[in-house]
Amino acid sequence: MWYTPNILGANVLDFGAIGDGVSDDTGAIITARDYAKANNYHLIFPHGANGIYRISSAIDMADVYFYGQSNDAGVINKGIKIQADPGVLGVFTNIGMGLCSNITFCYSGKQEFNYKSNSSLVHSELFYDVRYFGAIGDGNNHPLSDFFYTLAEAESFFTHAADLSDEIDSCAYMEAVEATNAQGINTIKLLGHHKWNKTINNYKNSVNMQGYGTIGTRIDFEKEGTILFDLPQNIRYCSWKNLMIVGSRPTSTLTTDLTGINNDLTFTSKSINKFISIQYTDPGEPTGSCSITVTGDGRGLLTPYVINVTLANGGGEITATAAQVKVAVEADSAAAALVTIVVAGGNDGTGIVTTMGATPLIILWAQNYGILMKMKPE
């Protein structure tokens, strides 16, 4: 039996577990679990030989409080890993909302992940932190193939997984949505920079998405056609707070809609996850040709790339045609690196253009500080 102040626990090492990542500890963990349940104890995973407990079949953890703990004097939270053999579905199953911490899961040879094994990320009746369901949020791509060998393994954790190319951040968010609906919690918190590449469905109940941290939270959509809320026909409401959500498509376009005829162009972004706008300005004095400037860094709503076209002016009026604007943009290396440009359908490019305020190419959702958004299906 393991004892720490105010906690009685069944130590898996006392029941024959080794914790070296090689020995099969499945039977010992099951025996320790049964003892813990029968005596209302916590189930303790000390560091063992190297902090890795190998299992060859899934273990039901319903109604069990479990956590990892170091064997080293004065050292806590050293980190315990449950390593499953390939093909094991679920690893630890039926994990509730109780005390479970300092443990990660992994399949042999794959990257480790957190899944319902850090209960400090759950505030009952208040919110779920999406990291409790496996989200990473470090701004990098983490497809499910980094963690699982088969889709069946992934589905045993992430019920909405459809392909091993799905990002774990987007799958984790959907698990959080399911949990909020089941538990009656209506807020999901997200920390960091998340990558989503599948349709996200905030359904059944209203779900509040709340970013936090000193610089808030960013979510990048990385799949063409992905929409934020794939809702049923009735309109739902969702409050966003401290979030920047960027919908990026390699083929995001802007087709101008200027007064006149034969003067519209279509701009297509070459950049993913960049804010790009096009602007036409009148110099107000004679100029021989169009000129281009590119400002901003494209990293955020306040500092987008702005491709400004200063239009040719013949002395009191604009003389630049759409075709001339196209030539000028293509000749500028900075602008040409950001967009491609063609004469819009139904135009021949000979028409005189007009001024146009900065107009974005990419799809952007960005709402902060508790603004209530009414979302409806497309």
C-alpha positions as a printed Julia matrix, in Angstrom:
378×3 Matrix{Float64}:
   0.0    0.0     0.0
   1.19   3.5    -0.89
   0.7    6.32    1.57
   1.05  10.08    1.18
  -0.53  12.68    3.49
  -4.34  12.36    3.38
  -4.19   9.81    0.55
  -4.36   6.03    0.68
  -3.43   4.41   -2.58
  -2.86   1.06   -4.18
   0.7    1.15   -5.56
   0.83  -0.8    -8.84
   4.43  -1.82   -8.07
   3.19  -3.66   -4.99
   1.01  -5.78   -7.24
   3.81  -6.82   -9.57
   4.06  -4.0   -12.12
   7.59  -3.15  -13.27
   7.23   0.14  -15.17
  10.18  -0.42  -17.5
   8.34  -0.13  -20.82
   9.25  -3.72  -21.72
   7.47  -5.95  -19.2
   3.73  -6.41  -19.68
   2.15  -4.68  -16.68
  -1.48  -5.23  -17.73
  -2.31  -7.92  -15.18
  -0.62  -6.14  -12.28
  -2.44  -2.88  -13.05
  -5.81  -4.67  -13.23
  -5.18  -6.39   -9.9
  -4.13  -3.1    -8.28
  -7.17  -1.36   -9.79
  -9.55  -3.97   -8.35
  -7.94  -3.62   -4.93
  -8.19   0.16   -5.1
 -11.88   0.04   -6.05
 -12.7   -2.48   -3.34
 -11.05  -0.37   -0.64
 -11.91   3.08   -1.99
  -8.22   3.84   -2.57
  -6.52   5.83   -5.26
  -4.47   3.96   -7.85
  -0.86   5.14   -7.79
   1.72   4.78  -10.58
   5.18   5.49   -9.12
   8.04   6.14  -11.52
   9.1    2.5   -11.46
  12.08   1.41  -13.54
  11.81   4.23  -16.1
   8.29   5.61  -15.77
   6.78   3.62  -18.67
   4.08   1.03  -18.03
   3.44  -1.27  -20.99
  -0.04  -2.74  -21.45
  -1.24  -5.32  -23.97
  -4.99  -4.73  -23.64
  -7.29  -1.9   -22.66
  -8.01  -1.4   -18.96
 -11.36  -0.14  -17.67
 -10.81   2.74  -15.25
 -14.43   3.49  -14.38
 -14.76   4.98  -10.88
 -11.01   4.9   -10.25
  -8.86   7.86   -9.21
  -5.37   7.39  -10.6
  -2.24   9.44  -11.01
   1.47   9.19  -11.6
   3.98   9.9    -8.86
   7.76   9.92   -8.64
   9.69   7.43   -6.55
  12.51   9.93   -6.05
  12.64  11.68   -2.69
  11.62  15.3    -3.03
  10.74  14.92   -6.72
   7.14  15.13   -7.82
   5.37  15.25  -11.18
   8.2   13.45  -12.91
   5.73  12.1   -15.43
   4.38   8.6   -16.05
   3.64   7.12  -19.45
   1.17   4.33  -20.26
   2.48   2.65  -23.4
   0.05   0.44  -25.31
   0.94  -2.28  -27.77
  -0.2   -1.51  -31.34
  -3.82  -2.52  -31.81
  -4.96  -1.83  -28.26
  -8.11   0.27  -28.43
  -8.68   2.9   -25.79
  -5.7    2.1   -23.47
  -7.46   3.3   -20.28
 -11.21   3.37  -20.91
 -14.18   4.92  -19.12
 -12.07   7.62  -17.5
 -14.34   9.93  -15.55
 -13.86  13.47  -14.32
 -12.17  12.48  -11.08
  -8.59  12.76   -9.93
  -6.29  11.67  -12.71
  -3.06  13.48  -13.38
   0.6   13.34  -14.32
   0.05  10.53  -16.85
   0.27  10.48  -20.63
  -0.54   7.74  -23.11
   1.28   6.46  -26.16
   1.48   3.56  -28.57
   4.85   1.85  -28.79
   7.01   3.89  -31.18
   4.53   6.76  -31.43
   4.34  10.21  -29.86
   2.76  10.48  -26.41
  -0.43  12.41  -25.79
  -2.65  13.51  -22.92
  -6.22  12.25  -22.84
  -8.42  12.78  -19.8
  -5.38  12.23  -17.62
  -4.92  15.69  -16.14
  -8.01  16.54  -14.13
  -6.63  19.99  -13.24
  -7.87  20.98  -16.74
 -11.47  20.24  -15.74
 -13.53  22.62  -13.65
 -16.81  20.87  -12.99
 -19.86  22.97  -13.91
 -17.58  25.75  -15.2
 -15.47  24.73  -18.21
 -13.34  22.15  -19.96
  -9.82  22.95  -21.12
  -9.5   21.37  -24.57
  -6.05  20.03  -23.6
  -7.83  17.58  -21.28
  -8.98  15.84  -24.47
  -5.57  15.7   -26.12
  -5.18  19.11  -27.77
  -1.61  20.41  -27.98
  -1.98  23.99  -29.22
   1.68  24.73  -29.95
   1.13  26.12  -33.46
   2.52  23.01  -35.15
   0.8   20.32  -37.16
   0.05  17.13  -35.23
  -1.88  14.68  -37.42
  -3.3   11.61  -35.73
  -0.74   9.51  -37.6
   1.89  10.91  -35.19
   0.12   9.11  -32.35
  -1.71   6.11  -33.81
  -0.99   3.27  -36.21
  -4.58   2.74  -37.31
  -7.78   4.74  -37.56
  -9.44   2.28  -35.17
  -6.88   3.18  -32.49
  -7.57   6.88  -33.04
 -11.35   6.4   -33.0
 -11.13   4.7   -29.61
 -10.12   8.12  -28.24
 -11.53  10.56  -30.8
 -14.98   9.49  -31.93
 -15.07  12.05  -34.75
 -11.76  10.98  -36.29
 -12.26  10.25  -39.98
  -8.7    9.91  -41.21
  -5.2    9.7   -39.72
  -4.46  13.04  -41.4
  -6.94  14.76  -39.04
  -5.24  17.19  -36.67
  -5.36  16.12  -33.03
  -6.31  19.7   -32.01
  -9.51  19.61  -34.07
 -10.39  16.09  -32.9
  -9.82  17.09  -29.28
 -12.13  20.08  -29.63
 -14.93  17.86  -30.92
 -14.45  15.55  -27.92
 -14.75  18.61  -25.68
 -18.01  19.56  -27.41
 -19.37  16.07  -26.79
 -18.38  16.29  -23.13
 -19.97  19.69  -22.62
 -23.22  18.37  -24.02
 -23.08  15.3   -21.79
 -22.07  17.13  -18.6
 -24.05  20.34  -19.01
 -20.91  22.48  -19.08
 -21.15  25.21  -21.7
 -17.63  26.67  -21.92
 -14.55  25.28  -23.63
 -11.23  27.04  -23.01
  -8.39  26.99  -25.5
  -4.81  28.05  -24.8
  -2.18  28.59  -27.47
  -2.18  28.25  -31.25
  -4.36  25.41  -32.55
  -4.51  23.71  -35.95
  -7.89  22.5   -37.2
  -8.38  20.69  -40.52
 -11.84  19.19  -40.23
 -15.34  20.59  -40.03
 -16.1   21.65  -36.47
 -19.64  21.15  -35.26
 -20.85  23.1   -32.22
 -24.2   21.41  -31.87
 -26.89  20.3   -29.39
 -26.1   22.92  -26.73
 -24.7   26.4   -27.04
 -20.94  26.22  -26.52
 -18.87  29.2   -25.45
 -15.33  29.19  -26.87
 -12.94  31.11  -24.65
  -9.27  31.76  -25.3
  -6.92  32.71  -22.5
  -3.31  33.53  -21.8
  -1.43  36.8   -22.18
  -1.85  36.94  -25.97
  -5.12  35.06  -26.35
  -5.73  32.06  -28.56
  -5.42  31.52  -32.3
  -7.05  28.77  -34.36
  -6.01  28.09  -37.95
  -8.27  26.26  -40.34
  -6.0   24.38  -42.72
  -8.4   22.58  -45.04
 -10.19  24.15  -47.96
 -13.9   24.3   -47.38
 -13.68  23.9   -43.6
 -16.33  25.99  -41.85
 -16.45  26.99  -38.23
 -19.88  25.74  -37.27
 -21.64  23.02  -39.21
 -25.01  23.57  -37.59
 -28.43  21.98  -37.9
 -31.12  24.09  -39.5
 -32.06  25.94  -36.34
 -29.81  28.85  -35.43
 -27.57  28.46  -32.4
 -25.65  31.03  -30.41
 -22.04  30.87  -29.38
 -20.04  33.39  -27.39
 -16.4   33.87  -28.44
 -13.91  35.51  -26.12
 -10.26  36.41  -26.67
 -10.06  34.28  -29.82
  -8.71  34.89  -33.29
  -9.98  32.29  -35.73
  -8.46  32.29  -39.18
 -10.03  30.38  -42.03
  -7.31  29.82  -44.58
  -7.68  28.36  -48.05
  -4.9   28.02  -50.61
  -7.48  29.13  -53.21
  -9.01  32.08  -51.32
  -9.83  34.8   -53.82
 -11.05  38.33  -54.21
 -12.83  39.45  -57.37
 -13.21  43.22  -57.5
 -16.62  44.71  -58.17
 -15.85  48.17  -59.46
 -18.14  50.71  -61.08
 -17.83  50.51  -64.86
 -17.24  47.68  -67.31
 -14.29  45.44  -68.24
 -12.32  46.64  -65.22
 -12.52  43.8   -62.68
  -9.69  41.47  -61.66
  -9.5   38.28  -59.59
  -6.71  38.02  -57.01
  -5.82  34.61  -55.53
  -3.71  34.23  -52.41
  -0.55  32.14  -52.61
  -0.12  32.21  -48.85
  -1.8   30.04  -46.22
  -2.65  31.66  -42.87
  -1.76  35.15  -44.06
  -3.93  38.25  -43.95
  -3.82  39.9   -47.38
  -5.79  42.89  -48.68
  -5.86  44.75  -52.0
  -6.24  48.52  -52.22
  -6.45  50.95  -55.17
  -5.59  54.6   -54.49
  -5.69  57.75  -56.6
  -2.45  59.76  -56.3
  -4.37  62.95  -57.01
  -1.69  64.14  -59.41
  -0.32  63.07  -62.8
   1.6   59.79  -62.83
   2.95  57.94  -65.82
   2.02  54.43  -64.69
   0.73  52.33  -61.8
   3.05  51.71  -58.85
   2.91  49.08  -56.12
   3.73  49.1   -52.41
   3.33  46.21  -49.96
   3.04  46.95  -46.25
   2.32  44.94  -43.12
   3.5   41.49  -42.1
   0.38  39.44  -42.75
   0.42  37.92  -39.28
  -2.71  39.41  -37.81
  -5.84  41.45  -38.23
  -4.09  44.69  -37.33
  -1.06  44.16  -39.57
  -2.22  42.47  -42.77
  -0.25  42.51  -45.97
  -1.75  45.38  -47.95
  -0.95  45.44  -51.64
  -1.58  49.06  -52.54
  -1.87  49.98  -56.2
  -1.29  53.68  -56.8
  -3.18  54.17  -60.02
  -1.98  55.99  -63.11
  -3.44  59.48  -63.32
  -3.48  61.57  -66.46
  -3.86  64.87  -64.67
  -7.1   65.09  -62.77
  -8.55  61.67  -63.49
  -7.55  58.02  -63.26
  -6.34  56.47  -66.52
  -5.24  53.03  -65.32
  -6.97  50.02  -66.85
  -7.46  46.67  -65.21
  -4.87  45.18  -67.58
  -2.34  47.81  -66.49
  -3.0   47.06  -62.82
  -2.42  43.38  -63.55
   0.92  44.08  -65.24
   2.04  46.3   -62.37
   1.2   43.74  -59.67
   2.9   40.93  -61.57
   6.02  43.05  -62.05
   6.39  43.78  -58.34
   8.28  40.91  -56.67
   6.74  41.42  -53.21
   3.18  41.52  -54.51
   3.72  38.69  -56.98
   4.96  36.49  -54.12
   1.63  36.91  -52.34
  -1.0   36.71  -55.1
  -1.76  35.61  -58.61
  -3.98  37.84  -60.71
  -6.2   37.3   -63.75
  -8.8   39.35  -65.58
 -12.16  38.45  -64.06
 -14.63  36.43  -66.06
 -16.78  38.53  -68.38
 -14.13  41.28  -68.51
 -11.44  42.01  -71.06
  -9.26  44.25  -68.89
  -9.6   47.38  -71.03
 -11.88  49.27  -68.64
 -10.66  52.1   -66.4
 -10.53  51.07  -62.73
 -11.73  53.1   -59.76
 -10.38  53.53  -56.25
 -11.01  50.69  -53.81
 -10.49  50.52  -50.08
  -8.41  47.73  -48.55
 -10.36  44.53  -49.19
  -9.27  41.13  -47.79
  -8.7   37.96  -49.78
  -8.89  35.39  -47.01
 -11.84  34.34  -44.91
 -11.46  35.65  -41.4
 -13.49  35.25  -38.25
 -12.19  37.34  -35.36
 -14.31  38.37  -32.4
 -13.08  39.3   -28.95
 -14.23  40.04  -25.45
 -17.55  38.26  -25.17
 -19.24  39.47  -28.37
 -22.25  37.23  -28.99
 -22.22  35.73  -32.49
 -25.3   34.3   -34.19
 -24.17  31.53  -36.53
 -26.39  29.94  -39.16
 -25.83  27.14  -41.67
 -24.52  27.87  -45.12
